[in-house]
Amino acid sequence: MSIYRDFCEETFDEQGVLTEFRLKYSENYNFGYDVVDRIAAQTPDKTALVWCSATGEERIFSFAEMQCLSNQTANALALGGVRKGDRVMVALKRNYEYWYCAVALHKLGAVLIPVTHMLTAKDIAYRVNSAEIAAVIATPEGDVLDRIDEVRAECPSLRKFWTVRQSRQGFENLTEQIAQASAQFARVDTHVHEPMIMYFTSGTTGFPKGVMHDHTYTLAHILTAVYWQQVVDGGLHFTVAETGWGKASWGKIYGQWLAGSAVMVYDFDNFDPRQLVHTINRYGVTTFCAPPTVYRYLVKKGVGEMPSLRHASTAGEALNPEVFRRFYEATGIALAEGYGQTESTLMLANLRGMTARPGSMGKPTPLYHVELVREDGSPCQGDEVGEVVVVPSGTGRQDGIFCGYCGNDELYAHVWRDGVYHTGDTARRDEEGYFWFHGRIDDVIKTGGFRVGPFEIENVLMEHPAVMECSVVGVPDPLRGQAIKAVVVLAPGYTASPELQREIRDTCNHRLAEYKWIRIVEFVASMPRTISGKIRKTEQR
């Protein structure tokens, strides 16, 4: 039996569509104790996690095992010096250790900071130093540990280094420490509005910002799981996401477990659409969620039958109506689009009981009061395009919206100007209340489901001797949604050629995380500019 109804109040219309939704929680609510441990006490054998790897390994965890392992992990981390309020970076790819490490950190009252394994050494150092991270838990796979080693001397706050499954000089073996730790762990006194998790997200200017969420974030994802992804009690939900991204919180732990659904994890490095379908069929996945890029590959390769699948959803970038049509023809399932940000949970969606509109983000979810406003803050009329904003409830607190940018109160105040939360995204609303994405107010690039700030790539480009000036934009791409394009003015002494284009691209990509790779390099004589001298990226796109 799922427990999510104990944490919310719901109202439905005559067609069974959710119309009102309000969270209920105690002052010391904590996902680790009040969800994981409670489910373990009520239904200890209930499946929490089904994990398999591309090499054929398999592990299945019950909630009783998740409770035991998270307690052991909390004890091991506490013995290593992790305390309430400490910030801990976790780079565990899709390794199953992520789930009990995350729950353990929640129980400790530490701040979980998931990061992707694709980060460069420079990326890691920036995150550690900007957030004053105290400890790191990293996968031994690939060269993640090498990159951490590379920046140890640059990161004075980082005092503890753990890896899993094996021993390595300079890193403690957390797997061994967990096995030796007690399975009993006394509850730590945490507060529901203390920071619980932090994700780094890219912006138009500057380096990525640390987005902090409190413990209510886990409960706000009830909407995500139950009414958008339509997970079922006793079902198996599969979201395609690596644990370093916010989408993992949306689809791989919180709302799903609250709703009684197990989580499917396929641990792979190289995406193979056929293997994905094989995994869905082998384990009987009931609900599925992925960015539009994944669906584009699936329909391109031929989806195939997925008899266990009941529902599929998508978010992260605009969905092409042709992909919607072809997936529906192959499966009989209408893809349900949704919209939210790293700073929020599900704001807009085609929820259960609604008719999914191809290309539409859906309607506002009942947790949020969403409006469209003009640049001067006045409300949009008719189908006028405007910025998507959230008007908070009468209490002034908005559940499901982040509680701050790490070390940047000024930016937090800016997005909350005029008493509303500004998303920076624009849309229009049709006569029936469906929202249709129009674009970003700023120049953030959404490629393959990832969010990339042009500033990060421009910084690397400018270090190439042939580059005098550059601008990075996103351009339409049939598979990725957007591809990253570098527009370059060459320095004196360099001549444009295909060979130089490749050399600039390859040299820069060698220094960038894979999801930030430049796909196109274009040489221009000069940059288009506004009257104030800013580059007109809209024109370049």
N, C-alpha and C positions, 0 to 999 in steps of 0.2 A: 504494500500500500504506500503511495507517495505521501509526502508530508508537506508539500508546498502550500496547501490551503491553510495551514496553521500560521503562515506568515503573510497572508494577504486577504483582502476583501474584494469580491468581484461582483459585478452586475452585468446581466446580459439582456439583449433585446429579444423580440419575439422570434427572430431567426436564429438565435443562439450565438450571435456575435457579441464579443466582449465590448461593453460600453463604458464601464468604470472599473478602475483598478487602483487599490491603495495598499501600500505595504504596512505590515505590523511587525514590530520587533522590540526586544527588550534593550535596555541600555548597555548590556554586556553581550549582546548577540555576537556569536563567533561561528563561522561556517564549520570549523573543525570539530568543535564540541557539540554544537546544536543541530548539525545536519549529519555529518559523517558518523560521529559516535552514536547519535540517536538512531540512525538507520541500522547501524551495527548491533545495537541493543535489541531492536524490534525484529529485524530480519537478518541475522548474522550471515546467512548463506547467500543472500541476494547478490547477484553479480554487479560489481561496480565498474570493472575495466576488463576489456578483452583486447589483448595486445598481440600483434604478430609482426614479424620482420620480413623484409624482402628475401632474406636467406632461409626462411622456413621456420624460424623460432616462434614459439607461442607461449604466452603466459596469460592466465585468467585470474583475476583478483576478486574476492568477495569483499563486502563492506567490513566484515570482521577482520579480514587480513589488512584492509586499508587502515582501519583503526589501530591495529597492532603495529603496523609498519610506521605509521605517522607518529605514534607515541615513541617508538624506538628511535626514530629519526630526530624527533624533538629533544629527546634525552641526549643523543649523540652530539647534536649541534650545541645544546646548552653546555655540555661538558667541554666543548671546544670554545666556549666563550660568547656564543650568540645570545643576546639579551633582547628583551622587549624594546622595540623602537629601532633596533639595528637594521640596516639595509643590506640585503643579501642578493647578489646577482646570481641568477640560475640560467645556465646555458646547457640544456639537456636534450636539445633536438626533440625527437619523438620517443626518447627512451622512457620506459615505464617508471623509472625512478622519479620523474618529474611530479607525478601525482601525489605520492606520499611525502615528497619533500615540500611541495606547495602546502599541503594540509598541515604539516609539521610547523612550517613558518607561521601559518595563521594561528596555530595554537600557541606558539611562543609570543605572538604579538609583534614579531619582526615584520619588516616590509619586504615582500617578495618582489624582485625586479627581474622578470623574465626577459631574456635577450636571445636573438637568433644566433645560431652557430656561424652564420655567414659574416659576422662583424670582423673588420680588420683590427689589427693591434691598435691603431689610432682610434678607431671607433670605441674599443673597449676602454682605453685610457680616458677618453673624454667622458664616458658614462660614469666610470668609477670616481673620477675627480669631481665632476659636477654634482653628483649625488652623495659624495663622501661614503661610498660603499665599503662595508666592513669585511665582507666575506664573499667568496665565490664558490659555487658548486658547478662543475663543468663536466661535460662528456669527454671520455678519452678518445672518441672517434674523430677522425680527421686531424686537423692541426690546431684545434681550439686551444689546447693546453700550451702549445708552442707560442701562440699569440699572446696568451696571458703572461707566460714567462718573459716575453719580449718587453712588456711594459711594467713589470713588477717595481722596478726602481723609480718609475714615474708616478706611482700610486701609493702615497704614504698612508692613506686611510685603510688600505687593504691589508688585513692582518691574518686572515685565515684562508687557506686554499684547499678545497676538496675536489676529488674526482670520484667516479664510481666504478665498480666491477674490477678494477685492477690498481696496482700500486705504481707510483711514478715519483721520481725524485722531486721534492719540492711541493708535493700534493699529498694530503692525507687520504687514505682509502675509506671513504664514507660507508661503502657497502660492508666492510669488515666491522666498522664501529657500530653500525646499525645492528648487526647480528649479535654483538656483545652487549647491547644496551637493554635496559628494562622495558617491558611492554606496558608498564604503568607510568602515567604521567599526570601530575597534579595540575588542575586547571589554573592557568595564568589569568589574572584579572585584566581583561581588555575592555575597551569602550567601543561601541558601535561606530562612532564617528572619528576614531583614530585612523590614520593611514594604514592600509592593509596591503596594497599592491601598487606598483608604479610601472608604467610603460613609457618608453621614449618614442615620441612621434615627431615627424619632420614638419617644419614650417617653411614659409617662403624665404625668410631671412634667418641667418644664424644657424646654429647647430640644433639637433633635435632637443625637444623640451621634455622634461620628466612629468608625466601626467599621473597624479596621485588620486587613488580612489579609496574610500573608507569601506568598512565591512558591509554596508548596505548594498554595495555593488553586486555582491553575490545574489542577493534577493531580487534585485531589479532584473536579473536575467531569468526569472521565472517567466516573464512575458516572452523573452527570446525563445526559450525552449518549448513552452507549452502551447503558445498561440501562434507562433510564426514557424518554428521548426516542426511543431506538432509531434513532439516526442510522446511516447506512451509508456505508462507504468509497465515494467517488465520487458520493454523493447530494447533495441540496440541502435544508438545514434552514432553517425559517422560524420564528423566535420573535418574537411581537408585543411589542416593548418599545422604549422610547426609551433611548438610551445612558446617560442620567443615573440609571437605576435598576439595582439589583443583578440584576434578571432578565436584563439584557443580558449580564452575565458568565455567567449560567447557560445562555444559549441562543444567543449571537451571536458567540462567539469561541473560548473556551478548549477545552472538551471536544469541540466540534464539529471544530475543526482537528486536535486530537490523534487523533480517530477517522477522519480523512480526508474529512470531509464539508465541502462548501462551505457558506457562510452566505448566506441570502437576506435582503436589506434592502429594504424598501419605505418610501421616505421620503415621509411624508404628514403633514398637519396635522389634517385632519378625517377621522375614522374613517368609512369607508363599507364595510359588510359585502360588498356586491356587488363592489366594486373589489378587496377582499381576496381573494375567491374567484377573480376574474379573474387576479390576479397569481399565485396558486398554480397555476392551470391554464396560464397563458402560459409560465411558466418551468419547469414540471414539478417543483414542490416535492414531496419524498418524505416529509418528516416535519415536523410542525407543533406548536407549543406556544403557548398563550395563556392568560390568566386566564379564569375562568368568565364574567366579564362579556362577553368577546368571543364565547364560544360561545352565550350567551343571545341576543345580537343576531343571530348567524348563524341559529339555529333560528327566531327570531322572523321574520326576513326570508325564510326558505327557503334552506337551505344550498346546494342545487344539486349537480351532479356534480363530483367532484374525482378523476379517474381515476388521477392520478400518486401520490396520497397513500397512504402505507402505514401511518402511525401518527400518533396525535395525543395530546397530553398537556396537563395543566392543573395550575395551582397558584396560590396567592396568597390564596384564600378558599375557603369551602365550596362545593362543586358541588351544585346541585340535581339529584336523581335524574331529574326530568322532562327536564332539559336533556340529561343522559346518554342517556336513552332515545331522545329525538327525534334526536339527532346520530347515534346508532347506526343508527336506522331509515333515515336519509338516506344514510349513507356505508358502513355495515357495519363501522365502526371503533369499538371500545370505548375511550372516553376514559380514559386512565391518570392518576389523580391522584397528586400528590406533595406533600411538605411539607418546608420548610426555612425558614431565616431569613436576613436580611442577615448575621447573625453566623456563618452556617454554609453548608454546601452541602446536598445532598439527604439528609435524615435518614430520612424515611419515604417509601415509594413503592410503587405497583403496578408492579413491575419486569417485564422481559421473561421470559416463561414463566409468570408468575402470572396467575390469573384476576382481572381488574379487578372490584372491588366498587363499584357506584355509591354515592357518598357517603363511601367510605372513603379515608383517606390512604395505605392500604397497610400494609406491614410495614417494620420497620427495615432500612435498607440496610446491607450488611456492613461498611462503613467505621465505623459507629457502633454502640455498645452502648446501646440506648435502653430506659429503664424508665419506669414510672409510679409516683410516690410521693405519699403524703399530705402534709398541711401540716407534720407533725412529722418528715418525712423517711423514715418507714417505708414499705415497699413496699405497693402496692395489691393487693387480693385479688379474684379473679374478674373481673367486668366493672365494678368500682368506678372511678369517675372520679378521676383524679389528674393531677399536673403531669408533663409530658414532660421528662425529664432525660436527659443523656448521661453515662455512666460511662466515663472515659478508659481507655485501654489500660494495661498494666502499666508502660510507660515513663513514664507521667505526661503525655506530650504527646499531644494529640488532633489528628491531621491533619484539616483541614476545618472547624475551629473557629477563630474570629478570635483574633488575638494581643493585642488590647487596645482599650480605648476611648481615643481621643485626649484626653490631659489629664485623665483620670478613672480613676485606678487604683482608687479606692474602689468605684466601680460595677462595675468588672471583677472585683474580689474578691468583690463581693456575688453576681454571677451564677455565680461558681465556688465558692460556699460549700459546706462539707461534702464537698469533694473531687469534686463533680459539677457539670456545667454545667446551670443552670436556664433553660429556655426561656421560662417565663412563660405557656405555653400548656397547656391541659388537654385530656385525651382519655380515652377508655375503650378497652379491648382485648377483643375477643371471643374465643371459645373456639379459633378457628383462628389467632389471632395478628394479626388485622387491627386497625389503630387507627382510631378514629372521633373526629373533632374535636368538642370540647365548647365551648370558648371561651377567652378570655384571662383570666388572673388579674387583670391590670390593665385599663385602659380604652382601650387603643389601638384605633382605628377602622380597619377594612379596607374601603375603598370603591373599587370599580372596579379592584381589583388594587393600589391604593396603600395605604400605611400612614400614618395621620395621628394625631398626638398631640393630644388635646383642649386641652392647655395653650396650644398655639400659637394656636388659634382663640379661646379664652377671653380671651387677652391683647388681641386686636384688638377683641373685643366690648366689653370693659370700658372702652374709650376712647370708646364712643358715649355721649353725654350721657343717653340714655333708659335705659341699662342700669345698674341698681344692683347686681345680682348675676346671675351666669350659670353655666350648666353645659352642656358639649357632650358629646353621646353619639352612638353609631351606632345606627340603627334599621333593621329589615329593609327591603330595597328589591328589587323583582323583577329589576331590571336591573343595579344596582351591587353587589348583595350587601348592603351597608349604605349608607344615606344619612346625611349629617351633619345632626344636629338640634341647635338651640340652644334651651335652656330658659332663659327670662329672667324675672327679677323687675324690674319697672319702677321707675325712680326717681320720687320725689314730683313731682307736676305733670304726669305723662304718663298717658294713658288708652289702654288696649289697643284696637287696631283693626287690620283687615286692611292698611290703608295704612301703619301704623307697622311692622307685621311686614315688609312689603316694603321699607320704607325702611331698617330695620336690616339686613336680609339683603343688600340691594344695596350699601349703604355699606360693609359689612364685606367682601363678596366683591370689591369693587373693590380692596381692599388685600391680598387673599389670592391665592396661587397657585391656578390653576383647580382642581387636584385637591383643594384644601382647601375648596372652596366650600360654604357653608351652603345646604342645600336646604329646611329646615323651621325655622320660628321659632314657639315656643310660649310664651305668657305664663302665669305662675303667680303665686300670691300669696306662696308661700314654698317653700323647698327642703326635701325630705325629708333628714333627717340621722341619722347614727349617734350613739350616746351621747357620742362624743368630738368631735362637731361636724362630721364629714366628710359631704359630700354623698353620698347613696346613689344612685350612678349606675345601679346594677343596677335599682333600683325605677323610675328614670326611663326606662330602656330598655323 
